[in-house]
Amino acid sequence: MYELERITARRSELDALAEELGKRLQEVQAEREELVIAERVLHRLAERGRAEAEAAVAQAPVKVQVAGRAVLLIPHRGDSPDEMALPGDYRRILAIVRAADGPVQVRTVGQELGLEVEVRGKLEPLRAKLTKLADRGWLHKRPDGKFTARS
């Protein structure tokens, strides 16, 4: 009889343990399902971030090496001009020229940008940028050296 009591007690212990393990298994499965969902969300966010980064790289100005120095390439103005392809300082220059009532001198653009216009050497890099924008079709350089925006 003692053996029968031991067997019954052990079976009772195992039943309780099985019930406890069943509850734990349900908890583990629920948490695992949540982790699968979180993993999917993170993959989607990573893909979206990657796509945004690729789009930003595609719109960012291209840097190339010229004579060992990194320089920005200013794209030619196409049929559908996208100013976002220009570096920030070139976009500011373009906005200043567009906001002007008429043709502008380099000195005027320099004043708007806050440059020391009294010093000729400070205006030459700006003149080069304006000329580069004109060469690429973003601006029009008149024979008198003034610049106007293209329509």
GROMACS elastic network, one bead per residue, 0.5 to 0.9 nm:
[ bonds ]
;  ai    aj funct       b0    kb
    1     4     6  0.50623   500
    1     5     6  0.64029   500
    1     6     6  0.86914   500
    2     5     6  0.51731   500
    2     6     6  0.62885   500
    2     7     6  0.87050   500
    3     6     6  0.50036   500
    3     7     6  0.61574   500
    3     8     6  0.85740   500
    4     7     6  0.50927   500
    4     8     6  0.61410   500
    4     9     6  0.85400   500
    5     8     6  0.50726   500
    5     9     6  0.60251   500
    5    10     6  0.84729   500
    6     9     6  0.50864   500
    6    10     6  0.60176   500
    6    11     6  0.84536   500
    7    10     6  0.51180   500
    7    11     6  0.60268   500
    7    12     6  0.84934   500
    8    11     6  0.50806   500
    8    12     6  0.61022   500
    8    13     6  0.86239   500
    9    12     6  0.50330   500
    9    13     6  0.62271   500
    9    14     6  0.86579   500
   10    14     6  0.61483   500
   10    15     6  0.85367   500
   11    14     6  0.50156   500
   11    15     6  0.60438   500
   11    16     6  0.86077   500
   12    15     6  0.50452   500
   12    16     6  0.62736   500
   12    17     6  0.85693   500
   13    16     6  0.52027   500
   13    17     6  0.61305   500
   13    18     6  0.85574   500
   14    18     6  0.59246   500
   14    19     6  0.84592   500
   15    18     6  0.50082   500
   15    19     6  0.61493   500
   15    20     6  0.85789   500
   16    19     6  0.50796   500
   16    20     6  0.61558   500
   16    21     6  0.85160   500
   17    20     6  0.50203   500
   17    21     6  0.59770   500
   17    22     6  0.84308   500
   18    22     6  0.59717   500
   18    23     6  0.86345   500
   19    22     6  0.50269   500
   19    23     6  0.63709   500
   19    24     6  0.86992   500
   20    23     6  0.52076   500
   20    24     6  0.62619   500
   20    25     6  0.85672   500
   21    25     6  0.59345   500
   21    26     6  0.85750   500
   22    26     6  0.62806   500
   22    27     6  0.87119   500
   23    26     6  0.51788   500
   23    27     6  0.63448   500
   23    28     6  0.86827   500
   24    27     6  0.50233   500
   24    28     6  0.60954   500
   24    29     6  0.85550   500
   25    28     6  0.50281   500
   25    29     6  0.60766   500
   25    30     6  0.85578   500
   26    29     6  0.51116   500
   26    30     6  0.61434   500
   26    31     6  0.86244   500
   27    30     6  0.51686   500
   27    31     6  0.62045   500
   27    32     6  0.85089   500
   28    31     6  0.51558   500
   28    32     6  0.60022   500
   28    33     6  0.86249   500
   29    33     6  0.61809   500
   29    34     6  0.86683   500
   30    33     6  0.51819   500
   30    34     6  0.63826   500
   30    35     6  0.87745   500
   31    34     6  0.50479   500
   31    35     6  0.62654   500
   31    36     6  0.87362   500
   32    35     6  0.50376   500
   32    36     6  0.62929   500
   32    37     6  0.87763   500
   33    36     6  0.50713   500
   33    37     6  0.63815   500
   33    38     6  0.86774   500
   34    37     6  0.51570   500
   34    38     6  0.61791   500
   34    39     6  0.85731   500
   35    39     6  0.59919   500
   35    40     6  0.85874   500
   36    39     6  0.50516   500
   36    40     6  0.63287   500
   36    41     6  0.87748   500
   37    40     6  0.51355   500
   37    41     6  0.63271   500
   37    42     6  0.87156   500
   38    41     6  0.50948   500
   38    42     6  0.61870   500
   38    43     6  0.86340   500
   39    42     6  0.51249   500
   39    43     6  0.61931   500
   39    44     6  0.86822   500
   40    43     6  0.51214   500
   40    44     6  0.62659   500
   40    45     6  0.86666   500
   41    44     6  0.51442   500
   41    45     6  0.61798   500
   41    46     6  0.85649   500
   42    45     6  0.50407   500
   42    46     6  0.60196   500
   42    47     6  0.85218   500
   43    46     6  0.50600   500
   43    47     6  0.61265   500
   43    48     6  0.85778   500
   44    47     6  0.50764   500
   44    48     6  0.61276   500
   44    49     6  0.85183   500
   45    48     6  0.50422   500
   45    49     6  0.60251   500
   45    50     6  0.84621   500
   46    50     6  0.60154   500
   46    51     6  0.85217   500
   47    50     6  0.50053   500
   47    51     6  0.61013   500
   47    52     6  0.85669   500
   48    51     6  0.50477   500
   48    52     6  0.61232   500
   48    53     6  0.85187   500
   49    52     6  0.50665   500
   49    53     6  0.60486   500
   49    54     6  0.85307   500
   50    53     6  0.50497   500
   50    54     6  0.61226   500
   50    55     6  0.85619   500
   51    54     6  0.50800   500
   51    55     6  0.61416   500
   51    56     6  0.85794   500
   52    55     6  0.50074   500
   52    56     6  0.60946   500
   52    57     6  0.85685   500
   53    57     6  0.61367   500
   53    58     6  0.85211   500
   54    57     6  0.50399   500
   54    58     6  0.61022   500
   54    59     6  0.86420   500
   55    59     6  0.62291   500
   55    60     6  0.84699   500
   56    59     6  0.50830   500
   56    60     6  0.58191   500
   57    61     6  0.80258   500
   57    62     6  0.85757   500
   58    61     6  0.80902   500
   58    62     6  0.85974   500
   58    85     6  0.84318   500
   59    62     6  0.86074   500
   59    84     6  0.65125   500
   59    85     6  0.51583   500
   59    86     6  0.83982   500
   60    84     6  0.76557   500
   60    85     6  0.59197   500
   60    86     6  0.75789   500
   60    87     6  0.74749   500
   61    72     6  0.62399   500
   61    73     6  0.63171   500
   61    74     6  0.70549   500
   61    75     6  0.80882   500
   61    84     6  0.86320   500
   61    85     6  0.57793   500
   61    86     6  0.60141   500
   61    87     6  0.58983   500
   62    71     6  0.83158   500
   62    72     6  0.56933   500
   62    73     6  0.53463   500
   62    74     6  0.78239   500
   62    75     6  0.86761   500
   62    85     6  0.88147   500
   63    70     6  0.60410   500
   63    71     6  0.53758   500
   63    73     6  0.59609   500
   64    69     6  0.79981   500
   64    70     6  0.54639   500
   64    71     6  0.55516   500
   64    72     6  0.64945   500
   64    73     6  0.70409   500
   65    68     6  0.56044   500
   65    69     6  0.52582   500
   65    71     6  0.62380   500
   65    72     6  0.88820   500
   66    69     6  0.52724   500
   66    70     6  0.63680   500
   66    71     6  0.67316   500
   67    70     6  0.84599   500
   72    87     6  0.79171   500
   73    86     6  0.85388   500
   73    87     6  0.89626   500
   74    85     6  0.79153   500
   74    86     6  0.62335   500
   74    87     6  0.78044   500
   74    90     6  0.87244   500
   74   132     6  0.76472   500
   74   133     6  0.75527   500
   74   136     6  0.73067   500
   75    78     6  0.85589   500
   75    85     6  0.71041   500
   75    86     6  0.71387   500
   75   133     6  0.89182   500
   75   136     6  0.66794   500
   76    81     6  0.85889   500
   76   133     6  0.84020   500
   76   135     6  0.81459   500
   76   137     6  0.61807   500
   76   138     6  0.75404   500
   77    80     6  0.76035   500
   77    81     6  0.53705   500
   77    82     6  0.77858   500
   77    83     6  0.86678   500
   77   133     6  0.89282   500
   77   136     6  0.60261   500
   77   137     6  0.52987   500
   77   138     6  0.58133   500
   78    81     6  0.53194   500
   78    82     6  0.82520   500
   78   137     6  0.82054   500
   81    84     6  0.89155   500
   81    85     6  0.87419   500
   81   138     6  0.84619   500
   82    85     6  0.59335   500
   82    86     6  0.79841   500
   83    86     6  0.54715   500
   83    87     6  0.85688   500
   83    90     6  0.89526   500
   83    91     6  0.66386   500
   83    94     6  0.89241   500
   84    87     6  0.74308   500
   84    88     6  0.82262   500
   84    91     6  0.77825   500
   86    89     6  0.81761   500
   86    90     6  0.60878   500
   86    91     6  0.61224   500
   87    90     6  0.54674   500
   87    91     6  0.63880   500
   87    92     6  0.89294   500
   88    91     6  0.50656   500
   88    92     6  0.63098   500
   88    93     6  0.87528   500
   89    92     6  0.50620   500
   89    93     6  0.62798   500
   89    94     6  0.86404   500
   90    93     6  0.50415   500
   90    94     6  0.61357   500
   90    95     6  0.85939   500
   90   129     6  0.72687   500
   90   130     6  0.82301   500
   90   133     6  0.78182   500
   91    94     6  0.50470   500
   91    95     6  0.61608   500
   91    96     6  0.86939   500
   92    95     6  0.50731   500
   92    96     6  0.62547   500
   92    97     6  0.87530   500
   92   113     6  0.83148   500
   93    96     6  0.51713   500
   93    97     6  0.63393   500
   93    98     6  0.86507   500
   93   109     6  0.70125   500
   93   110     6  0.89676   500
   93   112     6  0.89462   500
   93   113     6  0.80312   500
   93   126     6  0.88502   500
   93   129     6  0.84823   500
   93   130     6  0.75826   500
   94    97     6  0.52476   500
   94    98     6  0.61613   500
   94    99     6  0.86162   500
   94   130     6  0.84361   500
   94   133     6  0.82298   500
   94   138     6  0.77510   500
   94   139     6  0.76478   500
   94   149     6  0.74190   500
   95    98     6  0.50594   500
   95    99     6  0.60508   500
   95   100     6  0.87125   500
   95   149     6  0.89017   500
   96    99     6  0.51342   500
   96   100     6  0.63949   500
   96   109     6  0.66024   500
   96   112     6  0.73386   500
   96   113     6  0.86468   500
   97   100     6  0.53395   500
   97   101     6  0.85906   500
   97   102     6  0.83375   500
   97   103     6  0.77360   500
   97   104     6  0.66504   500
   97   109     6  0.72354   500
   97   139     6  0.83543   500
   97   147     6  0.72609   500
   97   148     6  0.62824   500
   97   149     6  0.60374   500
   98   101     6  0.79777   500
   98   102     6  0.85726   500
   98   148     6  0.72779   500
   98   149     6  0.53802   500
   98   150     6  0.83942   500
   99   102     6  0.86921   500
   99   149     6  0.89552   500
  100   103     6  0.72072   500
  100   104     6  0.69420   500
  100   148     6  0.84375   500
  100   149     6  0.89365   500
  101   104     6  0.84017   500
  102   147     6  0.86078   500
  102   148     6  0.67701   500
  102   149     6  0.88138   500
  103   141     6  0.89800   500
  103   142     6  0.82683   500
  103   146     6  0.55988   500
  103   147     6  0.52403   500
  103   149     6  0.81360   500
  104   107     6  0.81428   500
  104   108     6  0.63075   500
  104   109     6  0.71278   500
  104   145     6  0.87774   500
  104   146     6  0.52058   500
  104   147     6  0.53068   500
  104   148     6  0.66001   500
  105   108     6  0.53365   500
  105   109     6  0.66814   500
  105   110     6  0.87248   500
  105   145     6  0.70514   500
  105   147     6  0.65039   500
  106   109     6  0.52306   500
  106   110     6  0.61190   500
  106   111     6  0.86830   500
  106   117     6  0.89976   500
  106   123     6  0.70162   500
  106   124     6  0.87186   500
  106   126     6  0.70591   500
  106   127     6  0.60024   500
  106   130     6  0.77851   500
  106   145     6  0.83014   500
  106   146     6  0.71167   500
  106   147     6  0.79008   500
  107   111     6  0.62035   500
  107   112     6  0.87407   500
  107   115     6  0.88928   500
  107   117     6  0.59658   500
  107   118     6  0.87245   500
  107   123     6  0.69781   500
  107   126     6  0.89831   500
  107   127     6  0.88854   500
  108   111     6  0.51075   500
  108   112     6  0.63833   500
  108   113     6  0.87094   500
  108   117     6  0.84182   500
  109   112     6  0.51059   500
  109   113     6  0.62678   500
  109   114     6  0.86752   500
  109   115     6  0.87876   500
  109   126     6  0.83106   500
  110   113     6  0.50083   500
  110   114     6  0.61352   500
  110   115     6  0.51554   500
  110   116     6  0.74392   500
  110   117     6  0.61509   500
  110   122     6  0.86069   500
  110   123     6  0.67391   500
  110   126     6  0.71803   500
  111   115     6  0.57627   500
  111   116     6  0.74269   500
  111   117     6  0.64026   500
  112   115     6  0.77282   500
  114   117     6  0.82775   500
  115   118     6  0.87693   500
  115   119     6  0.89589   500
  115   122     6  0.70042   500
  115   123     6  0.77083   500
  116   119     6  0.58889   500
  116   120     6  0.84337   500
  116   122     6  0.63721   500
  116   123     6  0.78849   500
  117   120     6  0.66622   500
  117   121     6  0.87503   500
  117   122     6  0.66793   500
  117   123     6  0.64002   500
  118   121     6  0.89160   500
  118   122     6  0.81977   500
  118   123     6  0.87188   500
  119   122     6  0.55859   500
  119   123     6  0.72211   500
  120   123     6  0.54329   500
  120   124     6  0.67647   500
  121   124     6  0.54722   500
  121   125     6  0.77562   500
  122   125     6  0.66723   500
  122   126     6  0.75167   500
  123   126     6  0.51111   500
  123   127     6  0.60542   500
  123   128     6  0.86446   500
  124   128     6  0.61650   500
  124   129     6  0.86569   500
  125   129     6  0.63361   500
  125   130     6  0.87567   500
  126   129     6  0.50403   500
  126   130     6  0.62364   500
  126   131     6  0.85299   500
  127   130     6  0.51106   500
  127   131     6  0.60558   500
  127   132     6  0.84568   500
  128   131     6  0.50572   500
  128   132     6  0.60033   500
  128   133     6  0.85919   500
  129   133     6  0.61921   500
  129   134     6  0.85687   500
  130   133     6  0.50881   500
  130   134     6  0.62052   500
  130   135     6  0.86060   500
  130   139     6  0.75770   500
  130   141     6  0.83880   500
  130   147     6  0.76739   500
  131   135     6  0.60112   500
  131   136     6  0.85430   500
  131   139     6  0.81584   500
  131   140     6  0.87239   500
  131   141     6  0.71912   500
  131   147     6  0.86345   500
  132   136     6  0.61777   500
  132   137     6  0.86473   500
  132   138     6  0.86946   500
  132   139     6  0.87836   500
  133   136     6  0.51725   500
  133   137     6  0.62988   500
  133   138     6  0.51322   500
  133   139     6  0.56347   500
  133   140     6  0.82763   500
  134   137     6  0.51270   500
  134   138     6  0.55195   500
  134   140     6  0.51849   500
  134   141     6  0.59151   500
  134   147     6  0.79900   500
  134   148     6  0.89779   500
  134   149     6  0.89793   500
  135   138     6  0.76297   500
  135   139     6  0.77311   500
  135   140     6  0.81800   500
  135   141     6  0.84601   500
  136   139     6  0.77906   500
  137   140     6  0.70403   500
  137   150     6  0.77434   500
  138   149     6  0.70495   500
  138   150     6  0.63240   500
  139   147     6  0.66067   500
  139   148     6  0.58506   500
  139   150     6  0.53678   500
  140   146     6  0.84492   500
  140   147     6  0.56049   500
  140   148     6  0.51935   500
  140   149     6  0.60912   500
  140   150     6  0.61822   500
  141   144     6  0.81584   500
  141   145     6  0.62664   500
  141   146     6  0.59485   500
  141   148     6  0.66197   500
  141   149     6  0.89559   500
  142   145     6  0.54602   500
  142   146     6  0.54311   500
  142   147     6  0.60343   500
  142   148     6  0.76382   500
  143   146     6  0.73996   500
  144   147     6  0.88650   500
